[in-house]
Amino acid sequence: MNADFGAPKELAGGLQQRRALYQPRLPPCLQGPTVRAEYGDATTTIDPTCAQAVAQAFPHTFGQPLVSFVAPAAGAGAVEERHPIRPAS
């Protein structure tokens, strides 16, 4: 078996070369060195009778607060640290 993991490969074709050069555009609130997250209401369903089915389909995210990323306030130095919703595996 030929193991060449990590070895640089030639990029075949123009599409693959263009994909390698792609730099995604970030929204302004994610471009700075700090990011501020605002936590909102917990996720719910429109129809309460299907909440159990949705909770089973999305056990790690259903019921968690909605998060919006916003630009940090000018001069804000304090960063509130939050623990991850789900521990790293």
C-alpha distances in whole Angstrom, upper triangle without the diagonal:
4,6,10,12,15,15,18,17,20,22,22,26,29,29,26,27,30,29,27,31,32,34,36,40,41,44,47,47,43,43,45,44,45,45,48,47,50,50,52,53,50,49,51,51,54,55,55,54,51,50,48,46,45,44,42,40,40,40,39,41,44,47,46,48,47,46,48,46,49,50,51,55,56,57,55,53,53,50,50,46,45,43,40,41,38,36,33,30
4,6,9,12,11,14,14,17,19,20,23,26,26,23,24,28,26,24,28,30,32,33,37,38,42,44,45,41,41,43,42,43,44,46,46,49,49,51,52,50,48,51,51,54,55,55,55,51,50,49,47,45,45,43,41,40,41,39,41,44,47,46,48,47,45,46,45,48,48,49,53,54,54,53,51,51,48,48,45,44,42,39,40,38,36,33,30
4,6,9,9,12,13,16,18,20,23,26,26,22,23,26,24,22,26,28,29,31,35,36,39,41,42,38,38,39,38,40,40,43,43,46,46,48,49,47,46,48,49,52,53,53,53,49,48,47,45,43,43,41,39,38,38,37,38,42,45,43,44,44,42,43,42,44,45,46,50,51,51,49,48,47,44,45,42,41,39,36,37,34,33,29,27
4,6,5,9,9,13,15,17,21,23,23,19,20,23,22,19,23,25,26,28,32,33,37,39,39,36,35,37,36,38,38,41,41,44,45,47,48,47,45,48,48,51,53,53,53,49,48,47,45,43,43,41,39,38,39,37,38,42,44,42,44,43,41,42,40,43,43,44,47,48,49,47,46,46,43,43,40,40,38,35,37,34,33,29,28
4,6,9,10,14,15,17,21,23,22,19,19,22,20,18,21,23,24,26,29,30,34,36,36,32,32,34,33,34,35,38,38,41,41,43,45,43,42,44,45,48,50,50,50,46,45,44,42,40,40,38,36,35,35,33,35,38,41,39,40,39,37,38,37,39,39,40,44,45,45,44,42,42,39,40,37,36,34,32,33,31,29,25,24
4,6,9,12,14,17,20,22,21,18,18,20,18,16,19,20,22,24,27,28,31,33,34,30,29,31,30,32,32,36,36,39,40,42,44,43,41,44,45,48,50,50,51,47,45,45,43,41,40,39,37,35,36,33,35,38,41,38,39,38,36,37,35,37,37,38,42,42,43,41,40,40,37,38,35,35,33,31,33,30,29,25,24
4,6,10,12,15,18,20,21,17,17,20,19,16,18,21,22,25,28,30,33,35,36,32,31,33,32,34,35,38,39,42,43,45,47,46,44,47,48,51,53,53,54,50,49,48,46,44,43,42,40,38,39,37,38,41,44,42,43,41,39,39,37,40,39,40,44,45,45,44,42,43,40,41,38,38,37,34,36,34,33,29,28
4,7,9,12,15,17,18,14,13,17,16,13,15,18,20,22,26,28,31,33,34,31,30,31,31,33,34,37,38,41,42,45,47,46,44,47,48,50,52,53,54,50,49,48,46,44,44,43,40,39,40,37,38,41,44,42,42,41,39,38,36,38,38,39,43,43,44,43,42,42,39,41,38,38,37,35,37,35,34,30,30
4,6,9,12,14,15,11,11,15,14,12,15,17,20,22,26,28,32,34,35,32,31,33,33,35,36,39,39,42,43,45,47,46,44,47,48,50,52,53,53,49,48,48,46,44,44,43,40,39,40,38,38,42,44,42,43,41,39,39,37,39,39,41,44,45,46,45,44,44,42,43,40,40,39,36,38,36,35,32,31
4,6,9,11,13,10,9,13,13,11,14,17,20,22,26,28,32,34,36,32,31,34,34,36,37,40,40,44,45,47,49,48,46,48,49,51,53,54,54,51,50,50,47,45,46,45,41,40,42,40,40,43,46,44,45,43,41,40,38,40,40,41,45,46,47,46,45,46,43,45,42,42,41,39,40,38,38,35,34
4,6,8,9,6,6,9,10,8,11,14,17,20,23,26,29,32,33,30,29,32,32,35,35,38,38,41,42,44,46,45,43,46,46,48,50,51,52,48,47,48,45,43,43,43,39,38,40,38,38,41,44,42,42,40,38,38,36,37,37,39,43,44,45,44,44,45,42,43,41,41,40,37,39,37,37,34,33
4,7,8,6,7,11,11,11,14,16,19,22,25,28,31,34,36,33,32,35,36,38,38,41,41,44,44,46,48,47,45,47,47,49,50,52,52,49,48,48,46,43,44,43,40,39,41,40,39,42,45,44,44,42,40,39,38,40,40,42,46,46,48,47,47,48,45,46,44,44,43,40,41,39,39,36,35
4,6,6,7,9,10,11,13,15,19,21,24,27,30,33,35,32,32,35,36,38,38,41,41,43,44,46,48,47,44,46,46,48,50,52,52,48,48,49,46,43,44,44,40,39,42,40,40,43,46,44,44,42,40,39,37,39,39,42,45,46,48,47,47,48,45,46,45,44,44,41,41,40,41,38,37
4,6,5,6,9,10,11,13,16,18,21,25,28,30,33,30,29,32,34,36,36,39,39,42,43,44,46,45,43,45,45,47,49,51,51,48,48,48,46,43,44,44,40,39,42,40,39,42,45,43,43,40,38,37,35,37,37,40,43,43,45,45,45,46,44,45,44,43,43,40,41,40,41,38,38
4,5,5,6,9,10,11,14,16,19,22,25,28,30,28,27,31,32,34,33,36,36,39,40,41,43,42,40,42,42,43,45,47,48,44,44,45,42,39,41,40,37,36,38,37,36,38,41,40,40,37,35,34,33,34,35,37,41,41,43,43,43,44,41,43,41,41,40,37,38,37,38,35,35
4,5,5,6,9,10,14,16,19,22,25,28,30,27,26,30,31,33,32,35,35,38,39,40,42,41,39,41,41,43,45,47,47,44,43,44,41,39,40,39,36,35,37,35,35,37,40,38,39,36,34,34,32,34,34,36,40,41,43,42,42,43,40,41,39,39,38,35,36,35,35,32,32
4,5,5,7,9,12,15,18,21,25,27,29,27,25,28,29,32,32,35,35,38,40,41,43,43,41,43,44,45,48,49,50,46,46,46,44,41,42,42,38,37,39,37,36,39,42,40,40,37,35,34,32,34,33,36,39,40,41,41,41,42,39,41,39,39,39,36,37,36,37,34,34
4,5,5,6,10,12,15,19,22,24,27,24,23,26,28,30,30,33,33,36,37,39,41,41,39,41,41,43,45,47,48,45,44,45,42,39,41,41,37,36,38,36,35,38,40,38,38,35,33,32,30,31,31,33,37,37,39,39,39,40,38,39,38,38,38,35,36,36,36,33,34
4,5,5,9,11,14,17,20,23,25,22,22,25,26,28,27,30,30,33,34,36,38,37,35,38,38,40,42,44,45,41,40,41,39,36,37,37,34,32,34,32,31,34,37,35,35,32,30,29,27,29,29,32,35,36,38,37,37,38,35,37,35,35,34,32,33,32,33,30,30
4,6,9,11,15,17,21,23,25,22,21,24,25,27,27,30,30,33,35,37,39,38,37,39,40,42,44,46,47,43,42,43,41,38,38,38,35,33,35,33,32,35,38,35,35,33,31,30,28,29,29,31,35,35,37,36,36,37,34,36,34,34,34,31,32,32,32,29,29
4,6,10,13,16,19,21,23,21,19,22,23,26,26,29,30,33,35,37,39,39,37,40,41,42,45,47,48,44,43,44,42,39,40,40,37,35,37,34,33,36,39,36,36,33,31,29,27,28,27,30,33,33,35,35,35,36,34,35,34,34,34,32,33,33,33,31,32
4,6,9,12,16,18,20,18,17,20,22,24,23,26,27,30,31,33,36,35,34,37,37,39,42,43,45,41,40,41,39,36,37,37,34,32,34,32,30,33,36,33,33,30,27,26,24,25,25,27,30,31,33,32,33,34,31,33,32,32,32,30,31,31,32,29,30
4,7,9,13,15,17,14,13,16,18,20,20,23,24,27,29,31,33,33,32,35,36,38,41,42,44,40,39,40,39,35,36,37,34,31,33,30,29,32,34,31,30,28,25,23,21,22,21,23,27,27,29,29,29,30,28,30,29,29,30,27,29,29,30,28,29
4,6,10,12,14,12,11,15,17,19,18,20,21,24,25,27,30,30,29,32,32,34,37,38,40,37,36,37,35,32,33,34,31,28,30,28,26,29,31,28,27,24,21,20,17,19,18,21,25,26,28,27,28,29,26,28,27,27,28,25,26,27,28,26,28
4,7,9,12,10,9,13,16,17,16,18,19,22,24,26,28,29,28,31,32,33,37,38,40,37,36,37,36,32,33,35,32,29,31,28,26,29,30,28,26,23,20,18,15,16,16,19,22,23,25,25,26,27,25,26,26,26,27,25,27,28,29,27,30
4,6,8,6,6,10,13,13,12,15,16,18,21,22,25,26,25,29,30,32,35,36,38,35,34,36,34,31,31,33,30,27,29,26,24,27,28,25,23,20,17,15,12,12,12,15,18,19,22,21,22,23,21,23,23,23,24,22,24,25,26,25,28
4,6,6,7,10,13,13,11,13,14,16,18,20,23,24,24,27,28,30,33,34,37,34,33,35,34,30,31,33,30,27,29,26,24,26,26,24,21,18,15,12,10,10,9,13,16,17,20,19,21,22,20,22,22,22,24,23,24,25,27,26,29
4,5,5,8,11,11,10,12,13,16,19,21,24,26,26,29,31,32,35,36,39,37,35,37,37,33,33,35,33,30,31,28,26,28,28,25,23,20,16,13,10,9,7,10,13,14,17,16,18,20,18,20,21,22,24,24,25,27,28,28,31
4,6,7,10,9,7,8,10,12,15,17,21,23,23,26,28,30,33,34,37,35,32,35,34,31,30,33,31,28,29,26,23,25,25,22,19,17,13,10,7,5,4,7,10,12,15,14,16,17,15,17,18,19,21,20,22,24,26,25,29
4,6,8,8,6,9,10,13,16,19,22,23,23,27,29,31,34,35,37,35,32,34,34,30,30,32,30,26,28,24,22,25,25,22,20,17,14,11,8,8,7,9,13,15,17,15,16,17,15,17,17,18,20,19,20,22,23,23,26
4,7,8,8,11,14,17,20,22,26,27,27,31,33,34,38,38,41,38,36,38,38,34,34,35,33,30,31,28,26,28,29,26,24,21,17,15,11,11,9,11,14,14,16,16,17,18,17,19,19,20,22,22,24,25,26,25,28
4,5,7,10,13,16,20,22,26,27,28,32,34,36,39,40,42,40,38,39,39,35,35,37,35,32,32,29,27,30,30,26,24,22,18,16,12,11,8,9,12,12,13,13,13,15,14,17,17,19,21,21,24,26,26,25,28
4,7,10,13,17,20,23,27,28,29,32,35,37,40,40,43,41,38,39,39,36,35,37,35,31,32,28,27,30,30,26,24,22,19,17,13,13,11,10,13,13,13,12,11,13,12,15,15,17,19,20,22,24,24,23,27
4,7,10,13,16,20,23,24,26,29,32,34,38,37,40,38,35,37,37,33,32,34,33,29,29,26,24,27,27,23,21,19,16,14,11,10,8,7,10,11,11,10,9,10,8,11,12,14,17,17,20,22,22,22,25
4,7,10,13,16,20,21,22,26,29,31,34,34,37,35,32,33,34,30,29,31,30,26,27,23,21,24,23,20,17,16,12,10,7,7,7,6,10,12,13,11,11,11,9,11,11,13,15,15,17,20,21,21,24
4,7,10,13,17,18,20,24,27,28,32,32,35,33,30,32,32,29,28,30,29,25,26,22,20,22,21,18,15,14,10,8,6,6,6,5,8,11,13,10,11,11,8,9,11,12,15,15,17,20,21,22,25
4,6,10,13,15,16,20,23,25,28,28,31,29,26,28,29,25,24,27,26,22,22,19,17,18,18,14,11,10,6,6,5,6,9,9,11,15,16,13,14,13,10,10,11,10,13,13,14,17,19,20,23
4,6,10,12,14,18,21,23,26,26,29,27,24,27,28,24,23,26,25,22,22,19,16,18,16,13,10,8,6,5,6,7,10,10,12,16,17,14,16,14,12,11,12,12,14,15,15,18,21,22,26
4,7,9,11,15,18,20,23,22,26,24,21,23,24,21,20,23,23,19,19,16,14,14,13,10,6,6,5,7,9,11,14,14,16,19,21,17,19,17,14,12,13,11,13,13,12,16,19,21,24
4,7,9,12,15,17,20,19,23,22,19,21,23,19,18,22,22,18,19,17,14,13,11,9,5,5,6,8,11,13,16,17,18,22,23,20,22,20,18,16,17,14,16,16,14,18,21,23,26
4,6,9,12,14,17,16,19,19,16,18,20,17,16,20,20,17,17,16,13,12,9,8,5,6,9,11,14,16,20,20,22,25,27,24,26,23,21,19,19,17,18,17,15,18,22,24,27
4,6,10,13,15,14,17,16,13,15,17,14,12,16,16,14,13,13,10,8,5,5,4,6,9,13,16,18,22,23,24,28,29,26,27,25,22,20,19,16,17,16,13,16,19,22,24
4,7,10,12,12,15,13,10,13,14,11,10,14,14,11,12,11,8,6,5,6,6,6,10,13,17,19,23,24,26,30,32,28,30,28,25,22,22,19,19,17,14,16,20,22,24
4,7,9,8,11,10,7,10,12,9,9,13,13,12,13,13,10,7,6,9,10,10,14,16,20,23,26,28,29,33,35,32,33,31,28,26,25,22,22,20,17,19,23,25,26
4,5,6,9,7,6,10,10,8,10,13,13,12,14,15,13,9,9,12,13,13,17,19,22,25,29,31,32,36,38,35,37,35,32,29,29,26,25,23,20,21,25,27,28
4,6,9,9,9,12,13,11,13,16,16,16,17,19,16,13,13,16,16,15,19,20,24,26,30,32,34,37,39,37,39,37,34,32,32,29,29,27,23,25,29,31,32
4,5,6,7,10,11,11,13,15,15,16,18,20,17,14,14,17,18,18,22,24,28,30,34,35,37,41,43,40,42,40,37,34,34,31,31,29,25,26,30,32,33
4,5,5,8,10,10,11,14,15,15,16,18,17,13,12,16,17,18,22,24,28,30,34,36,37,41,43,40,41,39,36,33,33,29,29,27,24,25,28,31,32
4,6,7,9,10,11,13,14,16,17,19,18,14,15,18,20,21,25,27,31,34,37,39,41,44,46,43,44,42,39,36,35,32,31,29,25,26,30,32,32
4,5,5,6,9,10,11,12,14,17,15,12,13,17,19,19,23,25,29,32,35,37,39,43,45,42,43,41,38,35,34,30,29,27,23,24,27,29,30
4,6,5,6,9,10,10,11,14,12,9,10,13,15,16,20,23,26,29,33,34,36,40,42,38,40,37,34,31,30,27,26,24,20,21,24,26,27
4,5,5,6,9,10,10,13,13,10,11,14,17,19,22,25,28,32,35,36,39,42,44,40,41,39,35,32,31,27,26,24,20,20,23,25,26
4,5,5,6,9,10,13,13,10,13,16,19,19,23,25,29,32,35,37,39,43,45,41,42,40,37,34,32,29,27,24,21,20,24,25,25
4,5,5,6,8,11,10,7,10,13,15,16,19,22,25,28,32,33,36,39,41,38,39,36,33,31,29,26,24,22,18,18,22,23,23
4,5,5,5,8,8,5,8,11,14,15,18,21,24,28,31,32,35,38,40,37,37,35,31,29,27,23,22,19,15,15,19,21,21
4,6,5,9,10,9,11,14,17,18,21,24,27,31,34,35,38,41,43,39,40,37,34,31,29,25,23,20,17,16,19,21,20
4,6,9,9,9,12,14,17,18,20,23,25,29,32,34,37,40,42,38,39,37,33,31,29,25,23,20,17,16,19,20,20
4,6,6,6,9,10,14,14,16,20,22,26,29,30,33,37,38,35,35,33,29,27,25,22,20,17,13,13,16,17,18
4,6,6,9,10,13,15,17,21,23,27,30,31,33,37,38,35,35,32,29,26,24,20,18,15,12,11,14,16,16
4,6,8,8,11,13,14,18,20,24,27,27,30,34,34,31,31,29,25,22,20,17,14,11,8,7,11,13,13
4,6,5,9,10,11,15,17,21,24,25,28,31,32,29,30,27,24,21,20,16,15,12,9,9,13,15,16
4,6,9,10,13,16,19,22,26,27,29,33,34,31,32,29,26,23,22,19,17,15,11,12,16,18,19
4,7,9,12,16,19,22,25,26,28,32,33,30,30,28,25,22,21,17,17,15,11,13,17,19,21
4,7,9,13,16,19,22,23,25,28,30,26,27,24,21,18,17,14,13,11,8,11,14,17,19
4,6,10,13,16,19,20,21,25,26,23,24,22,19,16,16,13,13,12,10,13,17,19,22
4,7,10,13,17,18,20,24,25,22,24,22,19,17,17,14,15,14,12,15,18,20,23
4,7,10,13,14,17,20,22,19,20,19,16,14,14,12,14,13,12,15,18,19,22
4,6,10,12,14,18,20,17,19,18,16,15,16,15,17,16,15,18,21,22,25
4,7,9,12,15,17,15,17,16,14,14,15,14,17,16,16,19,21,22,25
4,6,9,12,14,13,15,15,14,14,16,16,19,19,19,22,24,25,28
4,6,9,12,11,13,14,13,15,17,18,21,21,22,25,26,27,30
4,6,8,7,9,10,10,12,14,16,19,20,22,25,26,26,30
4,6,5,9,10,11,13,16,18,22,23,24,28,29,30,33
4,6,9,11,13,16,19,21,25,26,28,31,32,32,36
4,6,9,12,15,18,21,24,26,28,31,31,32,36
4,6,8,11,14,17,20,22,24,27,28,29,32
4,6,10,12,16,19,21,24,27,27,27,31
4,6,9,13,16,19,21,24,24,25,29
4,6,9,13,15,18,20,20,21,25
4,6,10,13,15,18,18,20,23
4,7,10,12,15,15,16,20
4,6,9,12,12,14,18
4,6,8,8,11,14
4,5,6,8,12
4,7,9,12
4,6,9
4,6
4
